[in-house]
Amino acid sequence: MTIVSAVDEEFPVNWNRWIRQLHRWLSITFVVTVVIVTVAVVGQEEPAEWVFYLPLLPLALLTFSGLYLFALPYTTRRRPRQSQ
């Protein structure tokens, strides 16, 4: 095993783990933002229009990270099983 192949094998796993963790935190952010907007709408007679756009940024980022995670199993290379 060469150094280059060891780095190539480790990098995608760390990258995928980072994207997965980002997706989890984005989902928490999205839910909290939706709750805040709901409370703002209920608490005021006429809330500002920009309040309704607050959840769109986390939702857009969730869309991209979710599409990446969805496509991940279809795009990974099949590794041959190593015999013991």
N, CA, C and O atoms as a CHARMM CRD file, in Angstrom:
* protein
*
  336
    1    1 MET  N      0.84600  -1.17000   0.00000 PROA 1      0.00000
    2    1 MET  CA     0.00000   0.00000   0.00000 PROA 1      0.00000
    3    1 MET  C      0.89200   1.23400   0.00000 PROA 1      0.00000
    4    1 MET  O      1.81800   1.34100   0.80400 PROA 1      0.00000
    5    2 THR  N      0.61400   2.14600  -0.88800 PROA 2      0.00000
    6    2 THR  CA     1.40400   3.36400  -0.94700 PROA 2      0.00000
    7    2 THR  C      0.75200   4.44500  -0.10500 PROA 2      0.00000
    8    2 THR  O     -0.40000   4.31900   0.31100 PROA 2      0.00000
    9    3 ILE  N      1.49200   5.49000   0.13300 PROA 3      0.00000
   10    3 ILE  CA     0.97700   6.59700   0.93800 PROA 3      0.00000
   11    3 ILE  C     -0.18300   7.28600   0.22400 PROA 3      0.00000
   12    3 ILE  O     -1.15700   7.68000   0.86600 PROA 3      0.00000
   13    4 VAL  N     -0.09000   7.43000  -1.07500 PROA 4      0.00000
   14    4 VAL  CA    -1.13100   8.11300  -1.84100 PROA 4      0.00000
   15    4 VAL  C     -2.45300   7.35900  -1.74700 PROA 4      0.00000
   16    4 VAL  O     -3.49900   7.97800  -1.55000 PROA 4      0.00000
   17    5 SER  N     -2.42500   6.05300  -1.88200 PROA 5      0.00000
   18    5 SER  CA    -3.68100   5.29700  -1.82200 PROA 5      0.00000
   19    5 SER  C     -4.27800   5.32700  -0.41700 PROA 5      0.00000
   20    5 SER  O     -5.50000   5.31700  -0.26900 PROA 5      0.00000
   21    6 ALA  N     -3.42800   5.36300   0.62100 PROA 6      0.00000
   22    6 ALA  CA    -3.94500   5.44700   1.98500 PROA 6      0.00000
   23    6 ALA  C     -4.64900   6.78400   2.20100 PROA 6      0.00000
   24    6 ALA  O     -5.68800   6.83500   2.85900 PROA 6      0.00000
   25    7 VAL  N     -4.09700   7.86000   1.65700 PROA 7      0.00000
   26    7 VAL  CA    -4.72300   9.17100   1.78200 PROA 7      0.00000
   27    7 VAL  C     -6.01400   9.20500   0.98700 PROA 7      0.00000
   28    7 VAL  O     -7.00400   9.76600   1.45700 PROA 7      0.00000
   29    8 ASP  N     -6.03300   8.62300  -0.20300 PROA 8      0.00000
   30    8 ASP  CA    -7.23500   8.60000  -1.03000 PROA 8      0.00000
   31    8 ASP  C     -8.36200   7.82800  -0.36000 PROA 8      0.00000
   32    8 ASP  O     -9.52800   8.20300  -0.48900 PROA 8      0.00000
   33    9 GLU  N     -8.03800   6.76800   0.34500 PROA 9      0.00000
   34    9 GLU  CA    -9.06200   5.96700   1.00000 PROA 9      0.00000
   35    9 GLU  C     -9.61600   6.66500   2.24000 PROA 9      0.00000
   36    9 GLU  O    -10.79500   6.50900   2.55700 PROA 9      0.00000
   37   10 GLU  N     -8.78800   7.42800   2.94300 PROA 10     0.00000
   38   10 GLU  CA    -9.23200   8.06900   4.17200 PROA 10     0.00000
   39   10 GLU  C     -9.97800   9.36800   3.90900 PROA 10     0.00000
   40   10 GLU  O    -10.89300   9.70200   4.66000 PROA 10     0.00000
   41   11 PHE  N     -9.62600  10.09500   2.89100 PROA 11     0.00000
   42   11 PHE  CA   -10.22300  11.40900   2.66200 PROA 11     0.00000
   43   11 PHE  C    -11.72900  11.35500   2.41900 PROA 11     0.00000
   44   11 PHE  O    -12.44700  12.13700   3.04300 PROA 11     0.00000
   45   12 PRO  N    -12.25800  10.48000   1.55000 PROA 12     0.00000
   46   12 PRO  CA   -13.70300  10.48600   1.33400 PROA 12     0.00000
   47   12 PRO  C    -14.49900  10.15100   2.59200 PROA 12     0.00000
   48   12 PRO  O    -15.59100  10.68400   2.78800 PROA 12     0.00000
   49   13 VAL  N    -13.97900   9.29100   3.43300 PROA 13     0.00000
   50   13 VAL  CA   -14.69800   8.93400   4.65200 PROA 13     0.00000
   51   13 VAL  C    -14.81800  10.15800   5.54800 PROA 13     0.00000
   52   13 VAL  O    -15.89500  10.42800   6.08000 PROA 13     0.00000
   53   14 ASN  N    -13.73100  10.90300   5.72500 PROA 14     0.00000
   54   14 ASN  CA   -13.77300  12.10700   6.54800 PROA 14     0.00000
   55   14 ASN  C    -14.67800  13.15700   5.91900 PROA 14     0.00000
   56   14 ASN  O    -15.42000  13.83800   6.62600 PROA 14     0.00000
   57   15 TRP  N    -14.62400  13.29200   4.61100 PROA 15     0.00000
   58   15 TRP  CA   -15.46000  14.25700   3.89600 PROA 15     0.00000
   59   15 TRP  C    -16.93200  13.89300   4.07400 PROA 15     0.00000
   60   15 TRP  O    -17.75600  14.76000   4.36600 PROA 15     0.00000
   61   16 ASN  N    -17.26300  12.62000   3.90000 PROA 16     0.00000
   62   16 ASN  CA   -18.64400  12.17500   4.04800 PROA 16     0.00000
   63   16 ASN  C    -19.13300  12.35800   5.47700 PROA 16     0.00000
   64   16 ASN  O    -20.28300  12.74100   5.69200 PROA 16     0.00000
   65   17 ARG  N    -18.29600  12.09600   6.43200 PROA 17     0.00000
   66   17 ARG  CA   -18.66700  12.27700   7.84000 PROA 17     0.00000
   67   17 ARG  C    -18.92300  13.75400   8.13300 PROA 17     0.00000
   68   17 ARG  O    -19.84700  14.09100   8.87400 PROA 17     0.00000
   69   18 TRP  N    -18.10600  14.63000   7.55200 PROA 18     0.00000
   70   18 TRP  CA   -18.26800  16.06700   7.75100 PROA 18     0.00000
   71   18 TRP  C    -19.58900  16.55300   7.15500 PROA 18     0.00000
   72   18 TRP  O    -20.29800  17.34100   7.78100 PROA 18     0.00000
   73   19 ILE  N    -19.92000  16.09000   5.96000 PROA 19     0.00000
   74   19 ILE  CA   -21.18300  16.46600   5.31000 PROA 19     0.00000
   75   19 ILE  C    -22.36600  15.94200   6.11700 PROA 19     0.00000
   76   19 ILE  O    -23.35800  16.65100   6.29100 PROA 19     0.00000
   77   20 ARG  N    -22.27400  14.72300   6.60600 PROA 20     0.00000
   78   20 ARG  CA   -23.35500  14.13800   7.39700 PROA 20     0.00000
   79   20 ARG  C    -23.57800  14.93400   8.68900 PROA 20     0.00000
   80   20 ARG  O    -24.71800  15.19300   9.07500 PROA 20     0.00000
   81   21 GLN  N    -22.49100  15.31700   9.34700 PROA 21     0.00000
   82   21 GLN  CA   -22.60300  16.10800  10.57600 PROA 21     0.00000
   83   21 GLN  C    -23.17600  17.49000  10.27300 PROA 21     0.00000
   84   21 GLN  O    -24.00000  17.99900  11.03300 PROA 21     0.00000
   85   22 LEU  N    -22.74900  18.09500   9.17800 PROA 22     0.00000
   86   22 LEU  CA   -23.28600  19.39200   8.76500 PROA 22     0.00000
   87   22 LEU  C    -24.78300  19.28700   8.49900 PROA 22     0.00000
   88   22 LEU  O    -25.54200  20.18000   8.87500 PROA 22     0.00000
   89   23 HSD  N    -25.21200  18.21000   7.86000 PROA 23     0.00000
   90   23 HSD  CA   -26.62200  17.99900   7.55500 PROA 23     0.00000
   91   23 HSD  C    -27.44500  17.89500   8.85000 PROA 23     0.00000
   92   23 HSD  O    -28.55400  18.42300   8.92800 PROA 23     0.00000
   93   24 ARG  N    -26.90500  17.22300   9.84400 PROA 24     0.00000
   94   24 ARG  CA   -27.60900  17.10400  11.13000 PROA 24     0.00000
   95   24 ARG  C    -27.77900  18.46500  11.79900 PROA 24     0.00000
   96   24 ARG  O    -28.86200  18.79300  12.28500 PROA 24     0.00000
   97   25 TRP  N    -26.70100  19.26000  11.82300 PROA 25     0.00000
   98   25 TRP  CA   -26.77700  20.56900  12.45800 PROA 25     0.00000
   99   25 TRP  C    -27.67800  21.51500  11.67500 PROA 25     0.00000
  100   25 TRP  O    -28.37000  22.34300  12.26700 PROA 25     0.00000
  101   26 LEU  N    -27.67500  21.39900  10.36100 PROA 26     0.00000
  102   26 LEU  CA   -28.56500  22.22300   9.54800 PROA 26     0.00000
  103   26 LEU  C    -30.02400  21.88100   9.81600 PROA 26     0.00000
  104   26 LEU  O    -30.87800  22.76800   9.82900 PROA 26     0.00000
  105   27 SER  N    -30.31300  20.61000  10.02700 PROA 27     0.00000
  106   27 SER  CA   -31.69700  20.22700  10.31300 PROA 27     0.00000
  107   27 SER  C    -32.15200  20.80200  11.64600 PROA 27     0.00000
  108   27 SER  O    -33.29800  21.23400  11.77200 PROA 27     0.00000
  109   28 ILE  N    -31.27500  20.81400  12.63800 PROA 28     0.00000
  110   28 ILE  CA   -31.60600  21.42200  13.92800 PROA 28     0.00000
  111   28 ILE  C    -31.83500  22.92000  13.74800 PROA 28     0.00000
  112   28 ILE  O    -32.79000  23.47400  14.29300 PROA 28     0.00000
  113   29 THR  N    -30.96800  23.57100  12.99200 PROA 29     0.00000
  114   29 THR  CA   -31.10400  25.00200  12.72500 PROA 29     0.00000
  115   29 THR  C    -32.41100  25.30700  12.01000 PROA 29     0.00000
  116   29 THR  O    -33.07700  26.29200  12.32700 PROA 29     0.00000
  117   30 PHE  N    -32.78100  24.47100  11.05000 PROA 30     0.00000
  118   30 PHE  CA   -34.01400  24.67300  10.30800 PROA 30     0.00000
  119   30 PHE  C    -35.22700  24.56400  11.21800 PROA 30     0.00000
  120   30 PHE  O    -36.12900  25.39900  11.15300 PROA 30     0.00000
  121   31 VAL  N    -35.25700  23.54600  12.06200 PROA 31     0.00000
  122   31 VAL  CA   -36.39900  23.35300  12.96300 PROA 31     0.00000
  123   31 VAL  C    -36.50800  24.52200  13.93400 PROA 31     0.00000
  124   31 VAL  O    -37.60500  25.02800  14.16900 PROA 31     0.00000
  125   32 VAL  N    -35.39200  24.95200  14.49600 PROA 32     0.00000
  126   32 VAL  CA   -35.41100  26.07900  15.43600 PROA 32     0.00000
  127   32 VAL  C    -35.88900  27.34600  14.72600 PROA 32     0.00000
  128   32 VAL  O    -36.66100  28.12000  15.29300 PROA 32     0.00000
  129   33 THR  N    -35.44300  27.55700  13.51300 PROA 33     0.00000
  130   33 THR  CA   -35.85300  28.74200  12.75300 PROA 33     0.00000
  131   33 THR  C    -37.35100  28.71400  12.46100 PROA 33     0.00000
  132   33 THR  O    -38.02100  29.74100  12.56900 PROA 33     0.00000
  133   34 VAL  N    -37.87500  27.56100  12.09500 PROA 34     0.00000
  134   34 VAL  CA   -39.31400  27.44700  11.82500 PROA 34     0.00000
  135   34 VAL  C    -40.11200  27.70800  13.10600 PROA 34     0.00000
  136   34 VAL  O    -41.15100  28.36600  13.05800 PROA 34     0.00000
  137   35 VAL  N    -39.64700  27.21000  14.22800 PROA 35     0.00000
  138   35 VAL  CA   -40.33500  27.46400  15.49600 PROA 35     0.00000
  139   35 VAL  C    -40.31000  28.95000  15.82700 PROA 35     0.00000
  140   35 VAL  O    -41.32300  29.49900  16.26000 PROA 35     0.00000
  141   36 ILE  N    -39.17600  29.60600  15.63300 PROA 36     0.00000
  142   36 ILE  CA   -39.06300  31.04600  15.91000 PROA 36     0.00000
  143   36 ILE  C    -39.99600  31.84300  15.00600 PROA 36     0.00000
  144   36 ILE  O    -40.65600  32.77500  15.46500 PROA 36     0.00000
  145   37 VAL  N    -40.05500  31.48600  13.73600 PROA 37     0.00000
  146   37 VAL  CA   -40.94600  32.18800  12.81800 PROA 37     0.00000
  147   37 VAL  C    -42.40300  31.96500  13.19500 PROA 37     0.00000
  148   37 VAL  O    -43.20800  32.89300  13.12500 PROA 37     0.00000
  149   38 THR  N    -42.74800  30.75900  13.58900 PROA 38     0.00000
  150   38 THR  CA   -44.12200  30.46800  13.99600 PROA 38     0.00000
  151   38 THR  C    -44.51100  31.28800  15.22500 PROA 38     0.00000
  152   38 THR  O    -45.61100  31.83700  15.28300 PROA 38     0.00000
  153   39 VAL  N    -43.62000  31.37200  16.19500 PROA 39     0.00000
  154   39 VAL  CA   -43.88300  32.16900  17.39200 PROA 39     0.00000
  155   39 VAL  C    -44.00200  33.64400  17.02400 PROA 39     0.00000
  156   39 VAL  O    -44.84900  34.34900  17.57200 PROA 39     0.00000
  157   40 ALA  N    -43.17200  34.11300  16.11200 PROA 40     0.00000
  158   40 ALA  CA   -43.22600  35.51800  15.69200 PROA 40     0.00000
  159   40 ALA  C    -44.53200  35.83400  14.98300 PROA 40     0.00000
  160   40 ALA  O    -45.09600  36.91300  15.16500 PROA 40     0.00000
  161   41 VAL  N    -45.01400  34.90200  14.17900 PROA 41     0.00000
  162   41 VAL  CA   -46.26400  35.12900  13.44700 PROA 41     0.00000
  163   41 VAL  C    -47.45400  35.12100  14.40600 PROA 41     0.00000
  164   41 VAL  O    -48.36200  35.94300  14.28200 PROA 41     0.00000
  165   42 VAL  N    -47.44600  34.19300  15.35700 PROA 42     0.00000
  166   42 VAL  CA   -48.55500  34.10800  16.30100 PROA 42     0.00000
  167   42 VAL  C    -48.53100  35.30000  17.26100 PROA 42     0.00000
  168   42 VAL  O    -49.58400  35.80000  17.65700 PROA 42     0.00000
  169   43 GLY  N    -47.35800  35.74600  17.62700 PROA 43     0.00000
  170   43 GLY  CA   -47.22200  36.80700  18.61600 PROA 43     0.00000
  171   43 GLY  C    -47.48200  38.20100  18.09400 PROA 43     0.00000
  172   43 GLY  O    -47.70100  39.11300  18.89100 PROA 43     0.00000
  173   44 GLN  N    -47.46700  38.40400  16.80000 PROA 44     0.00000
  174   44 GLN  CA   -47.65900  39.73600  16.24200 PROA 44     0.00000
  175   44 GLN  C    -48.86100  39.74100  15.31200 PROA 44     0.00000
  176   44 GLN  O    -49.21800  38.72500  14.71500 PROA 44     0.00000
  177   45 GLU  N    -49.46800  40.90400  15.20700 PROA 45     0.00000
  178   45 GLU  CA   -50.59300  41.00400  14.28700 PROA 45     0.00000
  179   45 GLU  C    -50.12700  40.97700  12.83600 PROA 45     0.00000
  180   45 GLU  O    -50.66300  40.23500  12.01400 PROA 45     0.00000
  181   46 GLU  N    -49.12300  41.79400  12.53400 PROA 46     0.00000
  182   46 GLU  CA   -48.56000  41.81800  11.18400 PROA 46     0.00000
  183   46 GLU  C    -47.04000  41.76100  11.27500 PROA 46     0.00000
  184   46 GLU  O    -46.39200  42.80100  11.39200 PROA 46     0.00000
  185   47 PRO  N    -46.45800  40.55500  11.22100 PROA 47     0.00000
  186   47 PRO  CA   -44.98800  40.46800  11.29000 PROA 47     0.00000
  187   47 PRO  C    -44.36200  40.98200   9.99600 PROA 47     0.00000
  188   47 PRO  O    -45.01300  41.03000   8.95200 PROA 47     0.00000
  189   48 ALA  N    -43.11800  41.35500  10.08100 PROA 48     0.00000
  190   48 ALA  CA   -42.39400  41.82000   8.90000 PROA 48     0.00000
  191   48 ALA  C    -42.28800  40.68600   7.89200 PROA 48     0.00000
  192   48 ALA  O    -42.23700  39.51200   8.25900 PROA 48     0.00000
  193   49 GLU  N    -42.25500  41.05400   6.61500 PROA 49     0.00000
  194   49 GLU  CA   -42.21500  40.02900   5.56400 PROA 49     0.00000
  195   49 GLU  C    -40.93000  39.21200   5.58600 PROA 49     0.00000
  196   49 GLU  O    -40.95000  38.02700   5.25000 PROA 49     0.00000
  197   50 TRP  N    -39.81700  39.81800   5.97100 PROA 50     0.00000
  198   50 TRP  CA   -38.53500  39.11800   5.94100 PROA 50     0.00000
  199   50 TRP  C    -38.49500  37.96000   6.93500 PROA 50     0.00000
  200   50 TRP  O    -37.66500  37.05900   6.80800 PROA 50     0.00000
  201   51 VAL  N    -39.38800  37.98300   7.92100 PROA 51     0.00000
  202   51 VAL  CA   -39.42100  36.90400   8.90700 PROA 51     0.00000
  203   51 VAL  C    -39.76200  35.57200   8.22800 PROA 51     0.00000
  204   51 VAL  O    -39.26100  34.52000   8.62300 PROA 51     0.00000
  205   52 PHE  N    -40.61200  35.63200   7.20900 PROA 52     0.00000
  206   52 PHE  CA   -41.02700  34.41000   6.52300 PROA 52     0.00000
  207   52 PHE  C    -39.89400  33.80400   5.68900 PROA 52     0.00000
  208   52 PHE  O    -39.94700  32.62300   5.34500 PROA 52     0.00000
  209   53 TYR  N    -38.88500  34.58800   5.36500 PROA 53     0.00000
  210   53 TYR  CA   -37.77800  34.10300   4.54200 PROA 53     0.00000
  211   53 TYR  C    -36.62100  33.52600   5.35600 PROA 53     0.00000
  212   53 TYR  O    -35.68000  32.97600   4.78600 PROA 53     0.00000
  213   54 LEU  N    -36.68200  33.64400   6.66400 PROA 54     0.00000
  214   54 LEU  CA   -35.58800  33.15100   7.51000 PROA 54     0.00000
  215   54 LEU  C    -35.29700  31.65500   7.34300 PROA 54     0.00000
  216   54 LEU  O    -34.12300  31.28600   7.29100 PROA 54     0.00000
  217   55 PRO  N    -36.29200  30.78500   7.25900 PROA 55     0.00000
  218   55 PRO  CA   -35.97600  29.35100   7.13700 PROA 55     0.00000
  219   55 PRO  C    -35.43100  28.93400   5.77100 PROA 55     0.00000
  220   55 PRO  O    -35.01000  27.78900   5.60900 PROA 55     0.00000
  221   56 LEU  N    -35.42800  29.82300   4.80000 PROA 56     0.00000
  222   56 LEU  CA   -35.02300  29.41800   3.45800 PROA 56     0.00000
  223   56 LEU  C    -33.52800  29.11700   3.33400 PROA 56     0.00000
  224   56 LEU  O    -33.15500  28.22100   2.57600 PROA 56     0.00000
  225   57 LEU  N    -32.67400  29.82400   4.04300 PROA 57     0.00000
  226   57 LEU  CA   -31.23200  29.55700   3.95300 PROA 57     0.00000
  227   57 LEU  C    -30.88400  28.16700   4.50100 PROA 57     0.00000
  228   57 LEU  O    -30.21600  27.39900   3.80900 PROA 57     0.00000
  229   58 PRO  N    -31.31500  27.82100   5.71900 PROA 58     0.00000
  230   58 PRO  CA   -31.01300  26.45700   6.16600 PROA 58     0.00000
  231   58 PRO  C    -31.66800  25.39500   5.28500 PROA 58     0.00000
  232   58 PRO  O    -31.10900  24.31700   5.08600 PROA 58     0.00000
  233   59 LEU  N    -32.85700  25.70300   4.75600 PROA 59     0.00000
  234   59 LEU  CA   -33.53700  24.74200   3.89000 PROA 59     0.00000
  235   59 LEU  C    -32.76200  24.51900   2.59100 PROA 59     0.00000
  236   59 LEU  O    -32.66200  23.38700   2.11800 PROA 59     0.00000
  237   60 ALA  N    -32.21800  25.58200   2.01500 PROA 60     0.00000
  238   60 ALA  CA   -31.43100  25.44200   0.78600 PROA 60     0.00000
  239   60 ALA  C    -30.16000  24.63300   1.04800 PROA 60     0.00000
  240   60 ALA  O    -29.79700  23.76900   0.24900 PROA 60     0.00000
  241   61 LEU  N    -29.48800  24.91000   2.16100 PROA 61     0.00000
  242   61 LEU  CA   -28.27900  24.15200   2.49500 PROA 61     0.00000
  243   61 LEU  C    -28.61300  22.69700   2.79400 PROA 61     0.00000
  244   61 LEU  O    -27.84400  21.79700   2.45400 PROA 61     0.00000
  245   62 LEU  N    -29.76400  22.46300   3.43300 PROA 62     0.00000
  246   62 LEU  CA   -30.21600  21.09100   3.68300 PROA 62     0.00000
  247   62 LEU  C    -30.48000  20.35600   2.37300 PROA 62     0.00000
  248   62 LEU  O    -30.20900  19.16200   2.25300 PROA 62     0.00000
  249   63 THR  N    -31.00700  21.07900   1.40100 PROA 63     0.00000
  250   63 THR  CA   -31.29100  20.46100   0.10300 PROA 63     0.00000
  251   63 THR  C    -30.00600  19.97300  -0.55200 PROA 63     0.00000
  252   63 THR  O    -29.94200  18.84000  -1.03100 PROA 63     0.00000
  253   64 PHE  N    -28.98400  20.82200  -0.57400 PROA 64     0.00000
  254   64 PHE  CA   -27.72400  20.42400  -1.22000 PROA 64     0.00000
  255   64 PHE  C    -27.02800  19.28900  -0.47800 PROA 64     0.00000
  256   64 PHE  O    -26.54600  18.34200  -1.09900 PROA 64     0.00000
  257   65 SER  N    -26.97700  19.38400   0.85100 PROA 65     0.00000
  258   65 SER  CA   -26.31800  18.31300   1.59600 PROA 65     0.00000
  259   65 SER  C    -27.13700  17.02400   1.52800 PROA 65     0.00000
  260   65 SER  O    -26.56900  15.93300   1.49200 PROA 65     0.00000
  261   66 GLY  N    -28.46000  17.14000   1.51100 PROA 66     0.00000
  262   66 GLY  CA   -29.31000  15.96200   1.39700 PROA 66     0.00000
  263   66 GLY  C    -29.17900  15.28000   0.04800 PROA 66     0.00000
  264   66 GLY  O    -29.16000  14.05100  -0.03100 PROA 66     0.00000
  265   67 LEU  N    -29.08900  16.06700  -1.01400 PROA 67     0.00000
  266   67 LEU  CA   -28.89100  15.47900  -2.34600 PROA 67     0.00000
  267   67 LEU  C    -27.54500  14.77000  -2.43900 PROA 67     0.00000
  268   67 LEU  O    -27.43300  13.71300  -3.06000 PROA 67     0.00000
  269   68 TYR  N    -26.52000  15.36100  -1.81600 PROA 68     0.00000
  270   68 TYR  CA   -25.20200  14.71600  -1.79600 PROA 68     0.00000
  271   68 TYR  C    -25.27300  13.38100  -1.05900 PROA 68     0.00000
  272   68 TYR  O    -24.75400  12.37100  -1.53500 PROA 68     0.00000
  273   69 LEU  N    -25.92200  13.38400   0.11000 PROA 69     0.00000
  274   69 LEU  CA   -26.02100  12.15400   0.88500 PROA 69     0.00000
  275   69 LEU  C    -26.89800  11.11900   0.19400 PROA 69     0.00000
  276   69 LEU  O    -26.66200   9.91700   0.32200 PROA 69     0.00000
  277   70 PHE  N    -27.91400  11.58000  -0.54000 PROA 70     0.00000
  278   70 PHE  CA   -28.76800  10.65800  -1.27600 PROA 70     0.00000
  279   70 PHE  C    -28.00600   9.98100  -2.41200 PROA 70     0.00000
  280   70 PHE  O    -28.17500   8.78600  -2.65000 PROA 70     0.00000
  281   71 ALA  N    -27.17300  10.73900  -3.10900 PROA 71     0.00000
  282   71 ALA  CA   -26.44300  10.20200  -4.25800 PROA 71     0.00000
  283   71 ALA  C    -25.20900   9.40900  -3.84800 PROA 71     0.00000
  284   71 ALA  O    -24.65500   8.66900  -4.66100 PROA 71     0.00000
  285   72 LEU  N    -24.77700   9.54800  -2.62400 PROA 72     0.00000
  286   72 LEU  CA   -23.54000   8.91300  -2.16200 PROA 72     0.00000
  287   72 LEU  C    -23.49200   7.39800  -2.36600 PROA 72     0.00000
  288   72 LEU  O    -22.48500   6.90600  -2.87600 PROA 72     0.00000
  289   73 PRO  N    -24.50900   6.63900  -2.00200 PROA 73     0.00000
  290   73 PRO  CA   -24.40900   5.18500  -2.19400 PROA 73     0.00000
  291   73 PRO  C    -24.35100   4.77200  -3.66600 PROA 73     0.00000
  292   73 PRO  O    -23.81200   3.71600  -3.99700 PROA 73     0.00000
  293   74 TYR  N    -24.90200   5.59900  -4.53800 PROA 74     0.00000
  294   74 TYR  CA   -24.91900   5.25400  -5.96100 PROA 74     0.00000
  295   74 TYR  C    -23.61800   5.60800  -6.66600 PROA 74     0.00000
  296   74 TYR  O    -23.31800   5.06300  -7.72800 PROA 74     0.00000
  297   75 THR  N    -22.84500   6.51600  -6.08500 PROA 75     0.00000
  298   75 THR  CA   -21.63000   6.97300  -6.74700 PROA 75     0.00000
  299   75 THR  C    -20.34500   6.38300  -6.17900 PROA 75     0.00000
  300   75 THR  O    -19.28300   6.52800  -6.78400 PROA 75     0.00000
  301   76 THR  N    -20.42200   5.72200  -5.03100 PROA 76     0.00000
  302   76 THR  CA   -19.20300   5.16200  -4.44600 PROA 76     0.00000
  303   76 THR  C    -18.75600   3.93600  -5.22400 PROA 76     0.00000
  304   76 THR  O    -19.55800   3.18100  -5.77400 PROA 76     0.00000
  305   77 ARG  N    -17.46900   3.77700  -5.24300 PROA 77     0.00000
  306   77 ARG  CA   -16.90600   2.60100  -5.91600 PROA 77     0.00000
  307   77 ARG  C    -17.11300   1.37200  -5.05900 PROA 77     0.00000
  308   77 ARG  O    -17.02600   1.43000  -3.83300 PROA 77     0.00000
  309   78 ARG  N    -17.38300   0.27600  -5.70700 PROA 78     0.00000
  310   78 ARG  CA   -17.50900  -0.99300  -4.98300 PROA 78     0.00000
  311   78 ARG  C    -16.10400  -1.49900  -4.68100 PROA 78     0.00000
  312   78 ARG  O    -15.28000  -1.67200  -5.57900 PROA 78     0.00000
  313   79 ARG  N    -15.85600  -1.72700  -3.42600 PROA 79     0.00000
  314   79 ARG  CA   -14.54600  -2.25500  -3.02700 PROA 79     0.00000
  315   79 ARG  C    -14.62700  -3.76400  -2.93500 PROA 79     0.00000
  316   79 ARG  O    -15.57600  -4.29800  -2.36100 PROA 79     0.00000
  317   80 PRO  N    -13.66200  -4.45200  -3.48400 PROA 80     0.00000
  318   80 PRO  CA   -13.69000  -5.91100  -3.36600 PROA 80     0.00000
  319   80 PRO  C    -13.44500  -6.32300  -1.91200 PROA 80     0.00000
  320   80 PRO  O    -12.66600  -5.69700  -1.19200 PROA 80     0.00000
  321   81 ARG  N    -14.12000  -7.37100  -1.51000 PROA 81     0.00000
  322   81 ARG  CA   -13.93400  -7.86800  -0.14900 PROA 81     0.00000
  323   81 ARG  C    -12.57300  -8.51700  -0.01900 PROA 81     0.00000
  324   81 ARG  O    -12.11600  -9.23800  -0.90600 PROA 81     0.00000
  325   82 GLN  N    -11.94500  -8.24700   1.09300 PROA 82     0.00000
  326   82 GLN  CA   -10.64000  -8.84800   1.33400 PROA 82     0.00000
  327   82 GLN  C    -10.83900 -10.18000   2.04100 PROA 82     0.00000
  328   82 GLN  O    -11.53100 -10.26600   3.05600 PROA 82     0.00000
  329   83 SER  N    -10.22500 -11.20900   1.49000 PROA 83     0.00000
  330   83 SER  CA   -10.33200 -12.52500   2.12000 PROA 83     0.00000
  331   83 SER  C     -9.41500 -12.59600   3.33700 PROA 83     0.00000
  332   83 SER  O     -8.34900 -11.98100   3.36700 PROA 83     0.00000
  333   84 GLN  N     -9.85100 -13.35700   4.33900 PROA 84     0.00000
  334   84 GLN  CA    -9.06200 -13.43500   5.57200 PROA 84     0.00000
  335   84 GLN  C     -8.03700 -14.51000   5.49600 PROA 84     0.00000
  336   84 GLN  O     -7.28400 -14.71400   6.44800 PROA 84     0.00000
